[in-house]
């Protein structure tokens, strides 16, 4: 009986060991209303990096232009701030949340996203 169970046990252990870690939650919130303006283009470029990270499977999330906010994006922004025990910093857009970390301002957001994209592509 033990000999019959050993291959099954090894298979279960192998499958368990190969499971990926759950995707890290991510949300990029910005407010831009001037298509063609430099900051709008920058936000769209950073949103492209968010899409690359989401496609990797290691991160899960997307970007929201809060100039066109709906209840879903507003609730998510508030939830992400509450989960990190942050005060209402929604006025400080752009904001990026990745896992338990958050970044404010395009420069810090760009650095965080580019670092993670490089890590994902290096695997």
DSSP file (Angstrom, degrees, kcal/mol; ACC not computed):
  #  RESIDUE AA STRUCTURE BP1 BP2  ACC     N-H-->O    O-->H-N    N-H-->O    O-->H-N    TCO  KAPPA ALPHA  PHI   PSI    X-CA   Y-CA   Z-CA
    1    1 A X     >        0   0    0      0, 0.0     4,-1.5     0, 0.0     3,-0.2   0.000 360.0 360.0 360.0 -41.9    0.0    0.0    0.0
    2    2 A X  H  >  +     0   0    0      1,-0.2     4,-1.6     2,-0.2     3,-0.1   0.879 360.0  54.7 -63.2 -38.4    2.8    2.4    0.9
    3    3 A X  H  > S+     0   0    0      1,-0.2     4,-0.7     2,-0.2    -1,-0.2   0.843 107.3  50.6 -64.4 -32.9    4.5    1.8   -2.5
    4    4 A X  H  > S+     0   0    0     -3,-0.2     4,-0.6     1,-0.2    -1,-0.2   0.830 111.7  47.2 -74.1 -31.6    1.3    2.8   -4.3
    5    5 A X  H  X S+     0   0    0     -4,-1.5     4,-2.8     1,-0.2     5,-0.2   0.746  95.4  75.0 -81.9 -24.3    1.0    6.0   -2.3
    6    6 A X  H  X S+     0   0    0     -4,-1.6     4,-2.5     1,-0.2     5,-0.2   0.919  95.7  46.8 -59.0 -48.7    4.6    7.1   -2.7
    7    7 A X  H  X S+     0   0    0     -4,-0.7     4,-2.1     1,-0.2    -1,-0.2   0.891 114.0  49.3 -61.8 -36.7    4.3    8.2   -6.4
    8    8 A X  H  X S+     0   0    0     -4,-0.6     4,-2.3     2,-0.2    -2,-0.2   0.922 111.2  49.1 -66.9 -43.0    1.1   10.1   -5.7
    9    9 A X  H  X S+     0   0    0     -4,-2.8     4,-2.4     1,-0.2    -2,-0.2   0.910 111.0  50.0 -62.3 -42.9    2.6   11.8   -2.7
   10   10 A X  H  X S+     0   0    0     -4,-2.5     4,-2.2    -5,-0.2    -1,-0.2   0.888 110.0  51.3 -62.7 -39.5    5.7   12.8   -4.8
   11   11 A X  H  X S+     0   0    0     -4,-2.1     4,-2.4    -5,-0.2    -2,-0.2   0.921 110.6  48.0 -63.8 -44.5    3.4   14.2   -7.5
   12   12 A X  H  X S+     0   0    0     -4,-2.3     4,-2.4     1,-0.2    -2,-0.2   0.914 112.2  49.1 -63.1 -43.9    1.4   16.3   -5.0
   13   13 A X  H  X S+     0   0    0     -4,-2.4     4,-2.2     2,-0.2    -1,-0.2   0.884 111.3  50.1 -63.7 -38.9    4.7   17.6   -3.4
   14   14 A X  H  X S+     0   0    0     -4,-2.2     4,-1.5     2,-0.2    -2,-0.2   0.925 111.7  47.0 -65.4 -45.6    6.0   18.5   -6.9
   15   15 A X  H  X S+     0   0    0     -4,-2.4     4,-0.6     1,-0.2     3,-0.2   0.919 113.0  49.4 -63.1 -43.8    2.8   20.4   -7.9
   16   16 A X  H >< S+     0   0    0     -4,-2.4     3,-0.8     1,-0.2    -1,-0.2   0.896 110.0  50.8 -63.1 -41.0    2.8   22.2   -4.6
   17   17 A X  H 3< S+     0   0    0     -4,-2.2    -1,-0.2     1,-0.2    -2,-0.2   0.787 109.3  51.9 -68.3 -27.3    6.4   23.3   -4.9
   18   18 A X  H 3< S+     0   0    0     -4,-1.5    -1,-0.2    -3,-0.2    -2,-0.2   0.527  80.8 117.2 -88.9  -6.3    5.9   24.6   -8.4
   19   19 A X    <<  -     0   0    0     -3,-0.8     2,-0.1    -4,-0.6     3,-0.1  -0.374  65.6-123.0 -64.5 138.8    2.9   26.8   -7.6
   20   20 A X        -     0   0    0      1,-0.1    -1,-0.1    -2,-0.1     3,-0.1  -0.443  26.5-101.8 -77.9 153.6    3.5   30.5   -8.1
   21   21 A X        -     0   0    0     -2,-0.1    -1,-0.1     1,-0.1     3,-0.1  -0.424  53.5 -88.1 -66.2 150.7    3.2   33.0   -5.4
   22   22 A X        -     0   0    0      1,-0.1    -1,-0.1    -2,-0.1     2,-0.0  -0.295  52.6 -93.8 -61.7 148.4   -0.1   35.0   -5.7
   23   23 A X        -     0   0    0     36,-0.1     2,-0.3     1,-0.1    36,-0.3  -0.343  39.9-115.6 -63.1 140.6    0.1   38.0   -7.9
   24   24 A X  E     -a   59   0A   0     34,-2.8    36,-3.0    -3,-0.1     2,-0.1  -0.618  31.5-115.1 -77.3 133.5    0.8   41.3   -6.0
   25   25 A X  E     -a   60   0A   0     -2,-0.3    74,-2.9    34,-0.2     2,-0.3  -0.424  39.7-178.7 -69.0 145.2   -2.0   43.8   -6.1
   26   26 A X  E     +aB  61  98A   0     34,-2.2    36,-0.7    72,-0.2     2,-0.3  -0.999  13.7 178.2-146.9 142.1   -1.3   46.9   -8.0
   27   27 A X  E     -aB  62  97A   0     70,-2.1    70,-2.7    -2,-0.3     2,-0.5  -0.957  10.0-163.8-148.5 130.2   -3.1   50.1   -8.8
   28   28 A X  E     -aB  63  96A   0     34,-2.1    36,-2.9    -2,-0.3     2,-0.5  -0.964  13.1-174.4-115.2 119.1   -2.0   53.2  -10.7
   29   29 A X  E     +aB  64  95A   0     66,-3.1    66,-2.7    -2,-0.5    65,-0.7  -0.958  13.8 153.0-119.4 126.1   -4.1   56.3  -10.2
   30   30 A X  E     -a   65   0A   0     34,-2.4    36,-4.0    -2,-0.5    37,-0.4  -0.925  33.0-140.2-143.8 167.1   -3.6   59.5  -12.1
   31   31 A X        +     0   0    0     -2,-0.3     2,-0.4    34,-0.2    34,-0.1  -0.882  32.7 152.4-138.0 105.3   -5.6   62.5  -13.3
   32   32 A X        +     0   0    0     -2,-0.4    35,-0.2     1,-0.1     3,-0.1  -0.999  14.0 170.6-134.6 133.1   -4.8   64.0  -16.7
   33   33 A X        +     0   0    0     -2,-0.4     2,-0.6     1,-0.1    -1,-0.1   0.352  59.1  81.2-122.0   3.2   -7.3   65.8  -18.9
   34   34 A X    >   -     0   0    0      3,-0.0     3,-2.5     2,-0.0     6,-0.3  -0.750  64.3-155.3-118.9  84.5   -5.1   67.2  -21.7
   35   35 A X  T 3  S+     0   0    0     -2,-0.6     3,-0.1     1,-0.3     4,-0.0  -0.323  85.9  28.8 -55.2 136.3   -4.3   64.6  -24.4
   36   36 A X  T 3  S+     0   0    0      1,-0.4    -1,-0.3     2,-0.1     2,-0.1   0.190  92.7 120.9  94.6 -16.8   -1.1   65.6  -26.1
   37   37 A X  S <> S-     0   0    0     -3,-2.5     4,-2.4     1,-0.1    -1,-0.4  -0.477  74.7-115.5 -77.2 154.1    0.3   67.3  -23.0
   38   38 A X  H  > S+     0   0    0      1,-0.2     4,-2.3     2,-0.2     5,-0.2   0.899 114.0  48.3 -57.9 -45.1    3.6   66.0  -21.7
   39   39 A X  H  > S+     0   0    0      2,-0.2     4,-2.4     1,-0.2    -1,-0.2   0.863 110.6  51.8 -67.8 -34.2    2.1   64.8  -18.3
   40   40 A X  H  > S+     0   0    0     -6,-0.3     4,-2.4     2,-0.2    -1,-0.2   0.938 111.1  47.4 -64.2 -46.8   -0.8   63.0  -20.1
   41   41 A X  H  X S+     0   0    0     -4,-2.4     4,-2.2     1,-0.2    -2,-0.2   0.885 111.5  51.1 -62.0 -38.9    1.7   61.2  -22.4
   42   42 A X  H  X S+     0   0    0     -4,-2.3     4,-2.5    -5,-0.2     5,-0.2   0.919 109.3  50.1 -65.3 -43.3    3.9   60.3  -19.4
   43   43 A X  H  X S+     0   0    0     -4,-2.4     4,-2.3     1,-0.2    -2,-0.2   0.913 111.3  48.9 -61.0 -42.7    0.9   58.9  -17.5
   44   44 A X  H  X S+     0   0    0     -4,-2.4     4,-1.5     2,-0.2    -1,-0.2   0.883 110.4  51.3 -65.0 -38.3   -0.1   56.8  -20.5
   45   45 A X  H  X S+     0   0    0     -4,-2.2     4,-1.2     2,-0.2    -2,-0.2   0.920 111.7  46.5 -63.8 -44.1    3.5   55.5  -20.9
   46   46 A X  H  X S+     0   0    0     -4,-2.5     4,-1.8     1,-0.2    -2,-0.2   0.867 107.5  57.0 -66.8 -35.9    3.6   54.5  -17.2
   47   47 A X  H  X S+     0   0    0     -4,-2.3     4,-2.0     1,-0.2    -1,-0.2   0.854 101.5  58.0 -62.5 -33.2    0.2   52.9  -17.6
   48   48 A X  H  X S+     0   0    0     -4,-1.5     4,-2.0     1,-0.2    -1,-0.2   0.876 104.4  50.5 -62.1 -37.8    1.8   50.8  -20.3
   49   49 A X  H  X S+     0   0    0     -4,-1.2     4,-2.4     2,-0.2    -2,-0.2   0.861 106.7  54.7 -68.0 -35.3    4.3   49.5  -17.8
   50   50 A X  H  X S+     0   0    0     -4,-1.8     4,-2.4     2,-0.2    -2,-0.2   0.909 108.0  49.9 -61.7 -41.8    1.5   48.6  -15.4
   51   51 A X  H  X S+     0   0    0     -4,-2.0     4,-2.3     2,-0.2    -2,-0.2   0.902 108.6  52.2 -63.8 -41.5    0.0   46.6  -18.3
   52   52 A X  H  X S+     0   0    0     -4,-2.0     4,-0.9     1,-0.2    -2,-0.2   0.928 111.2  47.1 -59.9 -45.6    3.3   44.8  -18.9
   53   53 A X  H >X>S+     0   0    0     -4,-2.4     6,-0.9     1,-0.2     3,-0.6   0.908 111.4  50.4 -64.7 -41.7    3.6   43.9  -15.2
   54   54 A X  H ><5S+     0   0    0     -4,-2.4     3,-1.1     1,-0.2    -1,-0.2   0.888 106.8  55.2 -63.1 -38.2    0.0   42.6  -15.1
   55   55 A X  H 3<5S+     0   0    0     -4,-2.3    -1,-0.2     1,-0.2    -2,-0.2   0.744  96.5  66.7 -66.8 -22.3    0.6   40.5  -18.1
   56   56 A X  H <<5S-     0   0    0     -4,-0.9    -1,-0.2    -3,-0.6    -2,-0.2   0.746 101.6-131.6 -70.5 -22.2    3.6   38.9  -16.3
   57   57 A X  T <<5S+     0   0    0     -3,-1.1    -3,-0.1    -4,-0.6    -2,-0.1   0.282  89.2  93.7  87.1 -11.7    1.2   37.2  -13.8
   58   58 A X  S   <S+     0   0    0     -5,-0.5   -34,-2.8   -35,-0.1     2,-0.3   0.669  90.1  37.3 -85.0 -17.5    3.4   38.4  -10.9
   59   59 A X  E     -a   24   0A   0     -6,-0.9    -2,-0.5   -36,-0.3     2,-0.4  -0.947  67.5-158.7-132.1 151.6    1.3   41.5  -10.5
   60   60 A X  E     +a   25   0A   0    -36,-3.0   -34,-2.2    -2,-0.3     2,-0.3  -0.962  46.8  68.7-135.8 118.6   -2.4   42.1  -10.8
   61   61 A X  E     -a   26   0A   0     -2,-0.4     2,-0.3   -36,-0.2   -34,-0.2  -0.982  49.4-136.5 165.8-171.1   -3.9   45.5  -11.4
   62   62 A X  E     -a   27   0A   0    -36,-0.7   -34,-2.1    -2,-0.3     2,-0.3  -0.917  26.5 -89.7-160.3-177.9   -4.3   48.4  -13.9
   63   63 A X  E     -a   28   0A   0     -2,-0.3     2,-0.4   -36,-0.2   -34,-0.2  -0.806  27.9-161.3-108.5 150.9   -4.3   52.1  -14.2
   64   64 A X  E     -a   29   0A   0    -36,-2.9   -34,-2.4    -2,-0.3     2,-0.9  -0.995  15.8-144.5-132.9 127.5   -7.2   54.6  -13.8
   65   65 A X  E >   -a   30   0A   0     -2,-0.4     3,-2.1   -36,-0.2   -34,-0.2  -0.825  15.8-158.7 -86.2 107.3   -7.4   58.1  -15.0
   66   66 A X  G >  S+     0   0    0    -36,-4.0     3,-1.4    -2,-0.9   -35,-0.2   0.557  82.6  79.6 -71.4  -6.9   -9.3   59.6  -12.2
   67   67 A X  G 3  S+     0   0    0    -37,-0.4    -1,-0.3     1,-0.3   -36,-0.1   0.763 106.7  33.6 -65.0 -23.0  -10.5   62.5  -14.4
   68   68 A X  G <  S+     0   0    0     -3,-2.1    -1,-0.3     2,-0.0    -2,-0.2  -0.171  95.3 163.9-120.5  36.4  -13.0   59.9  -15.7
   69   69 A X    <   -     0   0    0     -3,-1.4     2,-0.2    -5,-0.1    -3,-0.1  -0.182  17.1-169.9 -63.1 145.1  -13.4   58.1  -12.3
   70   70 A X     >  -     0   0    0      1,-0.0     4,-2.2     0, 0.0     5,-0.2  -0.691  43.8 -90.1-120.6-179.6  -16.3   55.8  -11.7
   71   71 A X  H  > S+     0   0    0     -2,-0.2     4,-2.6     1,-0.2     5,-0.2   0.858 123.3  56.5 -63.4 -34.4  -17.4   54.2   -8.4
   72   72 A X  H  > S+     0   0    0      2,-0.2     4,-2.3     1,-0.2    -1,-0.2   0.946 111.0  41.3 -62.8 -49.2  -15.2   51.2   -9.0
   73   73 A X  H  > S+     0   0    0      2,-0.2     4,-2.3     1,-0.2    -1,-0.2   0.880 115.7  50.1 -69.4 -37.0  -12.0   53.2   -9.3
   74   74 A X  H  X S+     0   0    0     -4,-2.2     4,-2.2     2,-0.2    -1,-0.2   0.927 112.3  47.2 -65.9 -44.8  -12.8   55.5   -6.5
   75   75 A X  H  X S+     0   0    0     -4,-2.6     4,-2.7    -5,-0.2    -2,-0.2   0.904 111.8  51.1 -62.6 -41.6  -13.7   52.7   -4.1
   76   76 A X  H  X S+     0   0    0     -4,-2.3     4,-2.8    -5,-0.2     5,-0.2   0.919 109.1  50.4 -64.0 -43.2  -10.5   50.8   -5.1
   77   77 A X  H  X S+     0   0    0     -4,-2.3     4,-1.8     1,-0.2    -1,-0.2   0.938 113.4  45.4 -59.2 -47.2   -8.4   53.9   -4.4
   78   78 A X  H  X S+     0   0    0     -4,-2.2     4,-2.5     1,-0.2    -2,-0.2   0.901 113.0  50.7 -63.7 -41.4  -10.0   54.4   -1.0
   79   79 A X  H  X S+     0   0    0     -4,-2.7     4,-2.8     1,-0.2    -2,-0.2   0.919 108.6  51.2 -62.6 -44.5   -9.6   50.7   -0.2
   80   80 A X  H  X S+     0   0    0     -4,-2.8     4,-0.8     1,-0.2    -1,-0.2   0.870 112.1  47.2 -63.5 -36.0   -5.9   50.6   -1.1
   81   81 A X  H  <>S+     0   0    0     -4,-1.8     5,-2.9    -5,-0.2     3,-0.5   0.922 113.1  48.3 -69.7 -43.0   -5.3   53.6    1.2
   82   82 A X  H ><5S+     0   0    0     -4,-2.5     3,-1.8     1,-0.2    -2,-0.2   0.896 106.2  57.0 -63.9 -41.0   -7.3   52.1    4.0
   83   83 A X  H 3<5S+     0   0    0     -4,-2.8    -1,-0.2     1,-0.3    -2,-0.2   0.777 112.0  42.8 -61.9 -25.8   -5.4   48.7    3.7
   84   84 A X  T 3<5S-     0   0    0     -4,-0.8    -1,-0.3    -3,-0.5    -2,-0.2   0.260 113.4-118.6-102.5  10.0   -2.1   50.6    4.2
   85   85 A X  T < 5 +     0   0    0     -3,-1.8     2,-0.3     1,-0.2    -3,-0.2   0.854  61.2 154.6  54.3  38.5   -3.5   52.8    7.0
   86   86 A X      < -     0   0    0     -5,-2.9    -1,-0.2    -6,-0.1    -2,-0.1  -0.685  45.2-118.8 -93.2 148.2   -2.8   55.9    5.0
   87   87 A X        -     0   0    0     -2,-0.3     2,-1.1     1,-0.1    -1,-0.1  -0.237  57.9 -66.8 -69.3 175.1   -4.7   59.1    5.4
   88   88 A X        +     0   0    0      1,-0.2     3,-0.2     2,-0.1    -1,-0.1  -0.533  67.0 157.8 -68.7 100.9   -6.7   60.3    2.4
   89   89 A X    >   +     0   0    0     -2,-1.1     3,-2.5     1,-0.1    -1,-0.2   0.094  32.2 117.7-109.8  20.0   -3.9   61.2    0.0
   90   90 A X  G >   +     0   0    0      1,-0.3     3,-0.7     2,-0.1    -1,-0.1   0.739  68.0  65.6 -61.9 -21.1   -6.1   60.9   -3.1
   91   91 A X  G 3  S+     0   0    0      1,-0.2    -1,-0.3    -3,-0.2    -2,-0.1   0.640  87.3  73.3 -71.5 -13.3   -5.3   64.6   -3.7
   92   92 A X  G <  S-     0   0    0     -3,-2.5    13,-0.4    13,-0.0    -1,-0.2   0.026  85.6-168.7 -93.3  27.0   -1.6   63.6   -4.3
   93   93 A X    <   +     0   0    0     -3,-0.7   -63,-0.2    11,-0.1     2,-0.1  -0.309  58.1  65.1 -60.6 142.2   -2.2   62.0   -7.6
   94   94 A X  S    S+     0   0    0    -65,-0.7    11,-2.0     9,-0.1     2,-0.4   0.390  71.4 166.7 -83.0 149.9   -0.4   60.3   -9.3
   95   95 A X  E     -BC  29 104A   0    -66,-2.7   -66,-3.1     9,-0.2     2,-0.4  -0.980  19.0-165.6-130.4 142.7   -0.3   57.4   -6.9
   96   96 A X  E     -BC  28 103A   0      7,-2.3     7,-2.6    -2,-0.4     2,-0.5  -0.998   2.8-166.9-129.2 129.5    1.0   53.8   -7.4
   97   97 A X  E     +BC  27 102A   0    -70,-2.7   -70,-2.1    -2,-0.4     2,-0.4  -0.967  10.4 172.0-113.4 129.1    0.3   51.0   -5.1
   98   98 A X  E >   -BC  26 101A   0      3,-2.2     3,-2.4    -2,-0.5   -72,-0.2  -0.956  65.5 -48.8-136.1 117.4    2.2   47.7   -5.4
   99   99 A X  T 3  S-     0   0    0    -74,-2.9   -76,-0.0    -2,-0.4   -40,-0.0  -0.394 122.5 -23.1  56.5-127.0    1.7   45.2   -2.6
  100  100 A X  T 3  S+     0   0    0     -2,-0.1    -1,-0.3    -3,-0.1     2,-0.2   0.490 123.2  89.8 -91.4  -4.6    2.1   47.0    0.6
  101  101 A X  E <   -C   98   0A   0     -3,-2.4    -3,-2.2     2,-0.0     2,-0.3  -0.541  54.5-167.8 -93.1 157.5    4.2   49.8   -0.9
  102  102 A X  E     -C   97   0A   0     -5,-0.2     2,-0.4    -2,-0.2    -5,-0.2  -0.991   4.5-159.5-143.0 153.2    3.0   53.1   -2.4
  103  103 A X  E     -C   96   0A   0     -7,-2.6    -7,-2.3    -2,-0.3     2,-0.4  -0.978   3.6-156.6-133.5 142.7    4.7   55.8   -4.5
  104  104 A X  E     +C   95   0A   0     -2,-0.4     4,-0.4    -9,-0.2    -9,-0.2  -0.977  57.5  26.1-122.8 132.1    3.7   59.4   -5.1
  105  105 A X  S  > S-     0   0    0    -11,-2.0     4,-2.3    -2,-0.4     5,-0.2   0.219  84.4 -92.3  95.1 144.8    4.7   61.5   -8.2
  106  106 A X  H  > S+     0   0    0      1,-0.2     4,-2.8     2,-0.2     5,-0.2   0.849 119.7  55.0 -60.0 -38.0    5.7   60.5  -11.7
  107  107 A X  H  > S+     0   0    0      2,-0.2     4,-2.1     1,-0.2    -1,-0.2   0.953 113.0  40.4 -63.7 -49.6    9.4   60.2  -11.0
  108  108 A X  H  > S+     0   0    0     -4,-0.4     4,-2.3     2,-0.2    -1,-0.2   0.888 116.6  51.0 -65.7 -38.7    9.1   57.8   -8.1
  109  109 A X  H  X S+     0   0    0     -4,-2.3     4,-2.6     2,-0.2     5,-0.2   0.922 109.7  49.9 -64.6 -44.3    6.4   55.8   -9.9
  110  110 A X  H  X S+     0   0    0     -4,-2.8     4,-2.7    -5,-0.2     5,-0.2   0.922 111.2  48.7 -61.3 -44.3    8.5   55.5  -13.1
  111  111 A X  H  X S+     0   0    0     -4,-2.1     4,-2.2    -5,-0.2    -1,-0.2   0.923 112.7  48.0 -61.8 -44.7   11.5   54.3  -11.1
  112  112 A X  H  X S+     0   0    0     -4,-2.3     4,-1.9     2,-0.2    -2,-0.2   0.917 114.9  45.0 -63.7 -43.9    9.4   51.7   -9.3
  113  113 A X  H  X S+     0   0    0     -4,-2.6     4,-2.6     2,-0.2     5,-0.2   0.926 112.9  49.1 -68.4 -44.5    7.7   50.4  -12.4
  114  114 A X  H  X S+     0   0    0     -4,-2.7     4,-2.3    -5,-0.2    -1,-0.2   0.886 110.2  52.3 -63.7 -38.0   10.9   50.3  -14.5
  115  115 A X  H  X S+     0   0    0     -4,-2.2     4,-1.9    -5,-0.2    -1,-0.2   0.931 112.9  44.1 -61.8 -45.4   12.7   48.4  -11.7
  116  116 A X  H  X S+     0   0    0     -4,-1.9     4,-2.5     2,-0.2    -2,-0.2   0.870 111.3  52.9 -70.0 -37.1    9.9   45.8  -11.5
  117  117 A X  H  X S+     0   0    0     -4,-2.6     4,-2.6     2,-0.2     5,-0.2   0.925 109.5  49.9 -62.8 -43.1    9.6   45.4  -15.3
  118  118 A X  H  X S+     0   0    0     -4,-2.3     4,-1.6     1,-0.2    -2,-0.2   0.900 111.1  49.4 -61.7 -40.6   13.4   44.8  -15.5
  119  119 A X  H  < S+     0   0    0     -4,-1.9     4,-0.4     2,-0.2    -2,-0.2   0.922 112.4  47.0 -64.4 -43.9   13.1   42.1  -12.7
  120  120 A X  H >< S+     0   0    0     -4,-2.5     3,-1.0     1,-0.2    -2,-0.2   0.907 113.6  47.5 -65.5 -42.1   10.2   40.4  -14.5
  121  121 A X  H 3< S+     0   0    0     -4,-2.6    -1,-0.2     1,-0.2    -2,-0.2   0.768 105.7  60.6 -71.0 -24.8   12.0   40.4  -17.9
  122  122 A X  T 3<        0   0    0     -4,-1.6    -1,-0.2     1,-0.2    -2,-0.2   0.573 360.0 360.0 -78.4  -8.7   15.2   39.1  -16.2
  123  123 A X    <         0   0    0     -3,-1.0    -1,-0.2    -4,-0.4    -2,-0.1   0.460 360.0 360.0 -86.6 360.0   13.4   35.9  -15.1
